[in-house]
Amino acid sequence: MKKMLAISTIAICTATTANAGWFSDLFSKKEAEPQTLQEACDLEKIKSVCPEIILGEKTLLECLTDNIKSVSDKCITYVKKSVTENSAEITEYTNQIKSVATEKTDAAKTDAATTKETIKNTVSEKIDAAKLELAKKLIASTSEQ
């Protein structure tokens, strides 16, 4: 009786794990991970999902990251892996872009301040000239009387 109960329990456990896909995972061949983006993603799908790349507005990884729901799981896995492996390079590139943007912003602010000061000086000179002209006219009109 105990032997029969043990065998029944083992049979039930084996059957339920087989239904859960354990046997298929154990004996199935795993697909090799793609080594390139072309292997991972369908080129036609990328072209339809990322037209910005053709125009040069975005890089391929940026576009695929933005449109991650539109591509296959295999492609998503490769993109995530690429982003993770290249995160240091991506961070460095982002920092370079930020520093260039900061330099250009500072230069623009300096140019704006210089232009503002030049305009202010020009307006002051014109106001002073107008005051002087007005004073001359007042003096001329009072001397005529």
SEDRENZA-786845 format. One line per 3 residues: number of its first residue (from 1); their letters; for each residue x negated, y negated, z negated of N, C-alpha, C, O. Coordinates in steps of 0.1 Angstrom, whole numbers, plus 2048, in hexadecimal, padded with zeros to 3 digits. Last residue first. Example, Ala and Ser with C-alpha at 12.3 -4.5 7.8 and 13.67 -1.06 7.14 Angstrom:
BEGIN
2 = sa = 780 816 7B9 777 80B 7B9 77F 800 7B1 77A 7F5 7B0 | 77C 839 7B2 785 82D 7B2 77C 821 7B2 772 821 7AB
//
This chain:
BEGIN
145 = qes = 781 2B7 917 78B 2AF 911 786 2A3 90A 78D 29B 904 | 76B 2C4 91F 772 2BD 929 77C 2B3 923 780 2A9 929 | 763 2D2 909 75B 2C6 90D 762 2BE 918 75F 2B2 919
142 = tsa = 776 2E6 908 776 2DC 8FD 76D 2D0 901 771 2C4 8FD | 76F 2F5 91E 77C 2EF 91D 77D 2E4 913 784 2DA 914 | 755 2FD 917 757 2F5 923 764 2EE 923 766 2E3 927
139 = ilk = 75A 30D 901 752 301 900 754 2F7 90B 755 2EB 90A | 76A 320 90D 76F 318 902 767 30B 901 76D 300 8FF | 757 32B 91F 763 325 924 76A 31C 91A 76F 311 91D
136 = kal = 744 335 90C 740 32B 916 74C 324 91C 74C 318 91D | 754 348 8FF 74F 33D 8F8 74B 332 901 74D 326 8FE | 759 35A 915 764 353 90F 760 347 907 766 33C 907
133 = elk = 73E 362 918 745 35C 923 751 354 91E 753 348 922 | 73A 36F 900 732 364 904 739 35C 90F 739 34F 90E | 74E 383 902 74F 379 8F7 746 36D 8FA 74B 362 8F8
130 = aad = 743 391 917 751 38B 919 753 381 90E 758 376 910 | 72B 39A 90D 72B 392 918 739 38A 91A 739 37E 91D | 735 3AB 8F8 72D 39F 8F5 72D 395 900 72E 389 8FE
127 = ike = 742 3BE 908 74A 3B6 8FF 743 3A9 8FB 748 39E 8FB | 72C 3C8 916 737 3C2 91E 740 3B9 915 744 3AE 918 | 71E 3D3 900 718 3C9 908 723 3C1 910 722 3B5 911
124 = svt = 731 3E6 8F8 72D 3DC 8EF 727 3D0 8F7 72A 3C4 8F4 | 731 3F7 90F 73E 3F0 90B 73A 3E4 901 740 3D9 903 | 717 401 90D 71C 3F9 919 728 3F1 916 729 3E5 91A
121 = nki = 717 40E 8F5 70E 403 8F7 713 3FA 902 713 3EE 902 | 72A 422 8FB 72D 419 8F0 724 40C 8F1 729 401 8EF | 71D 430 90F 72A 429 912 72D 41F 907 731 414 90A
118 = tek = 707 43A 900 705 431 90C 712 429 90F 711 41D 911 | 715 44A 8ED 70D 43E 8E9 70A 434 8F4 70B 428 8F2 | 720 45D 8FF 729 455 8F6 721 448 8F2 727 43D 8F2
115 = tta = 709 468 909 712 461 912 71B 458 90A 71E 44D 90E | 6FF 473 8F2 6F7 469 8F9 700 461 902 6FF 455 903 | 713 485 8EC 710 47B 8E2 708 470 8E9 70A 464 8E6
112 = adt = 712 496 902 71E 48E 8FF 71B 483 8F6 721 478 8F7 | 6F8 4A0 8FF 6FC 498 90B 708 490 909 708 484 90C | 6FD 4AE 8E7 6F3 4A4 8E8 6F5 49B 8F4 6F5 48E 8F2
109 = kaa = 710 4C1 8F0 713 4B7 8E5 709 4AB 8E5 70D 4A0 8E3 | 701 4CF 903 70D 4C7 907 711 4BD 8FD 715 4B2 900 | 6EE 4DA 8F2 6EA 4D1 8FD 6F6 4C8 902 6F4 4BC 904
106 = dtk = 6FF 4EB 8E3 6F7 4E0 8DC 6F3 4D6 8E7 6F3 4CA 8E4 | 708 4FC 8F7 712 4F3 8F0 70A 4E8 8E9 70F 4DC 8E9 | 6F0 508 8FF 6F7 500 909 702 4F7 902 704 4EB 906
103 = eta = 6EA 515 8E7 6E1 50B 8EC 6E8 502 8F6 6E6 4F6 8F6 | 700 526 8E5 6FE 51C 8DB 6F5 511 8E0 6F7 505 8DD | 6FC 536 8FC 708 52E 8FB 707 523 8F0 70B 518 8F2
100 = vsk = 6E4 542 8F4 6E5 53A 900 6F1 531 900 6F0 525 903 | 6ED 550 8DE 6E3 546 8DC 6E3 53D 8E8 6E1 531 8E7 | 700 562 8E9 705 558 8DF 6FA 54D 8DE 6FE 541 8DD
97 = iqn = 6F0 571 8FA 6FA 569 900 6FF 55E 8F6 701 553 8FA | 6E0 57E 8E6 6DA 575 8F0 6E4 56C 8F6 6E2 560 8F8 | 6F4 58C 8D9 6ED 582 8D1 6E6 578 8DB 6E6 56C 8D9
94 = tye = 6FB 59E 8ED 705 595 8E8 6FE 589 8E1 703 57E 8E2 | 6E2 5AC 8EF 6E7 5A5 8FA 6F2 59A 8F6 6F1 58F 8FB | 6E2 5B8 8D5 6D8 5AF 8D9 6DC 5A6 8E5 6DA 59A 8E5
91 = tie = 6F9 5C8 8D7 6F9 5BD 8CD 6EE 5B3 8D0 6F0 5A7 8CF | 6F1 5D9 8EB 6FD 5D1 8ED 6FD 5C5 8E3 700 5BA 8E7 | 6DC 5E6 8DF 6DA 5DE 8EB 6E5 5D4 8EE 6E3 5C9 8F1
88 = asn = 6EA 5F2 8CA 6DF 5E9 8C7 6DC 5E0 8D3 6DB 5D4 8D2 | 6FC 603 8D8 701 5F8 8D0 6F6 5EE 8CC 6F9 5E2 8CC | 6F9 619 8E8 6F3 60D 8EC 6F7 601 8E4 6F6 5F5 8E8
85 = etv = 708 62D 8DB 6F9 62F 8DD 6F2 622 8E1 6E7 620 8DD | 722 622 8DC 71B 625 8D0 70C 626 8D1 705 621 8C9 | 726 620 8F8 726 614 8F0 71F 616 8E2 718 60E 8DE
82 = skk = 724 63B 8FF 71B 631 904 71A 625 8FC 70F 61F 8FA | 73A 645 8F1 72D 64A 8EE 722 640 8F3 719 63E 8EC | 74F 638 8FD 74D 636 8EF 73F 63A 8EB 738 633 8E3
79 = vyt = 74C 642 917 74A 634 915 748 631 906 73F 629 903 | 751 65E 913 744 659 918 742 64B 915 737 647 911 | 76B 65D 90A 761 662 901 753 65E 906 74B 65A 8FE
76 = ick = 778 652 920 779 64B 914 76D 650 90B 766 648 904 | 774 667 932 76E 65A 935 76E 652 928 763 64B 926 | 783 67B 927 775 67D 929 76E 670 92B 763 66E 926
73 = dsv = 79D 66F 927 796 672 91A 787 674 91C 77F 66F 914 | 7A0 656 942 7A1 664 93C 799 665 92F 791 65C 92B | 7AF 635 93E 7A5 63F 944 7A6 64C 93D 7AD 64D 932
70 = ski = 7BF 623 931 7C2 626 93F 7B9 631 945 7BC 635 951 | 7B6 61C 919 7C2 625 919 7C5 629 927 7CD 632 929 | 7A1 60A 91D 79E 618 919 7AA 621 919 7A8 62E 91B
67 = ndt = 79B 5F1 927 7A5 5F9 92D 7A4 608 929 7A7 611 932 | 785 5E7 919 791 5E0 919 79D 5E8 91D 7A8 5E7 918 | 772 5FA 920 775 5F9 912 782 5F2 911 78B 5F5 908
64 = lce = 770 5F6 93B 775 603 937 779 602 928 783 608 924 | 765 5DC 93B 772 5DE 941 778 5EB 93C 784 5EC 938 | 74D 5E0 92E 756 5D6 928 764 5D9 92E 76E 5DA 926
61 = llt = 740 5F2 940 743 5F6 932 74E 5ED 92B 756 5F2 924 | 73D 5E2 957 745 5EE 957 749 5F2 949 755 5F6 947 | 741 5BE 950 739 5CA 953 742 5D6 952 74D 5D5 94D
58 = keg = 754 5A5 963 751 5AD 957 747 5B9 95B 746 5BC 966 | 754 598 97B 758 590 96F 754 598 962 752 592 958 | 750 5A2 994 744 59E 98C 747 597 97F 73E 591 979
55 = lii = 763 5AD 9A4 761 59E 9A4 756 599 99C 752 58D 99D | 761 5C7 99B 75E 5C4 9A9 75C 5B5 9AB 753 5B1 9B3 | 76A 5C4 981 75C 5C8 984 758 5C4 992 74D 5BF 994
52 = epc = 785 5C0 982 77C 5B4 97E 76E 5B7 981 766 5AE 983 | 793 5D7 987 78F 5CF 993 786 5C3 98F 780 5BD 998 | 796 5F2 978 78D 5E7 975 789 5DF 982 77E 5E0 987
49 = vsk = 7A8 604 981 7AA 5FF 973 7A2 5F2 971 7A6 5E9 96A | 79F 60C 99A 7AD 607 998 7AF 600 98B 7B7 5F6 98A | 785 614 995 787 609 99E 795 603 99C 797 5F7 99E
46 = ike = 78A 629 984 783 61E 97F 785 612 987 788 607 983 | 796 63B 995 79E 636 98A 797 629 984 79E 620 981 | 781 640 9A6 78D 639 9AC 795 633 9A1 79B 629 9A2
43 = ldc = 76F 64D 995 76B 640 99B 778 639 9A0 778 62D 99F | 776 65C 977 779 65C 985 777 64E 98B 77D 644 986 | 75B 662 960 767 65A 964 769 65B 973 760 65C 97B
40 = aeq = 745 673 95C 74F 672 952 75C 66C 957 767 670 953 | 734 670 972 739 67D 96E 745 67C 965 74E 685 966 | 730 654 971 736 65A 97C 73B 668 97A 746 66C 97F
37 = ltq = 721 651 959 72F 64C 95A 737 652 966 743 654 965 | 70F 670 951 711 663 957 71F 65E 957 728 666 955 | 712 687 944 706 680 941 706 672 947 6FF 669 943
34 = pea = 72D 697 932 728 690 93E 71C 688 93A 71B 682 930 | 728 6B6 922 72B 6A8 921 725 6A1 92D 71A 6A4 932 | 736 6D4 92E 72B 6CC 92B 72E 6BD 92B 737 6B9 932
31 = ekk = 752 6E4 91F 74C 6DD 92A 740 6D5 925 740 6D0 91A | 750 704 910 751 6F6 90E 74B 6EF 91A 741 6F4 920 | 763 721 914 756 71A 918 759 70B 916 763 706 91A
28 = sfl = 772 733 8F9 773 72B 906 765 724 908 75E 721 8FF | 772 740 8E1 76D 747 8ED 76D 73F 8FA 769 744 904 | 77B 72E 8CE 76F 736 8CB 769 73C 8D8 75D 73D 8D9
25 = dsf = 791 722 8D8 785 71A 8D5 779 722 8D4 76E 71E 8D8 | 7A2 738 8D9 79E 731 8E6 792 728 8E4 78A 727 8ED | 7A3 73F 8BE 79D 748 8C8 799 741 8D5 78E 744 8DA
22 = wga = 7B1 729 8B4 7A4 72C 8AF 79C 735 8B9 791 733 8BC | 7CB 721 8BA 7C0 71E 8C4 7B2 721 8BF 7A9 71E 8C6 | 7DF 729 8AA 7DA 71B 8A8 7CF 718 8B2 7CA 70C 8B1
19 = nat = 7E2 743 8B1 7EC 73A 8B6 7E7 72C 8B5 7EB 723 8BD | 7CC 74D 8A3 7CC 74E 8B1 7D6 745 8B7 7D3 73F 8C2 | 7D5 748 889 7C9 741 88E 7C8 742 89D 7C4 738 8A4
16 = tat = 7EA 75B 888 7ED 74C 887 7E1 744 88C 7E3 739 892 | 7DD 773 88C 7E7 76F 895 7EA 760 894 7EB 759 89F | 7CD 774 875 7C7 774 882 7D0 76F 88C 7CD 767 895
13 = cia = 7E0 774 860 7D7 769 861 7D0 768 86F 7CE 75E 874 | 7ED 78D 867 7F5 780 867 7EB 774 868 7EE 76B 870 | 7D8 79F 863 7DE 79E 870 7E6 791 871 7E5 78A 87C
10 = its = 7D3 79B 847 7C8 798 851 7CE 796 85F 7CA 78D 866 | 7EB 7A5 83D 7E7 797 83B 7DC 792 845 7DD 787 84A | 7EA 7BF 846 7F5 7B6 84A 7F1 7A8 848 7F3 7A0 851
7 = ial = 7D4 7C8 837 7D4 7C9 846 7DE 7BF 84B 7DC 7B8 855 | 7DE 7C5 81D 7D2 7BE 821 7D1 7BD 830 7CE 7B3 836 | 7F4 7D7 81E 7F6 7C9 81B 7EA 7C0 81F 7EC 7B6 825
4 = mkk = 7E7 7EF 822 7F1 7EA 82C 7F3 7DB 82A 7F5 7D4 834 | 7D9 7F1 80A 7D2 7F1 817 7DB 7EB 822 7D6 7E3 82A | 7ED 7F3 7F8 7E4 7E8 7F7 7DD 7E6 804 7DA 7DB 809
1 = m = 7F8 80C 800 800 800 800 7F7 7F3 800 7FA 7EA 807
//
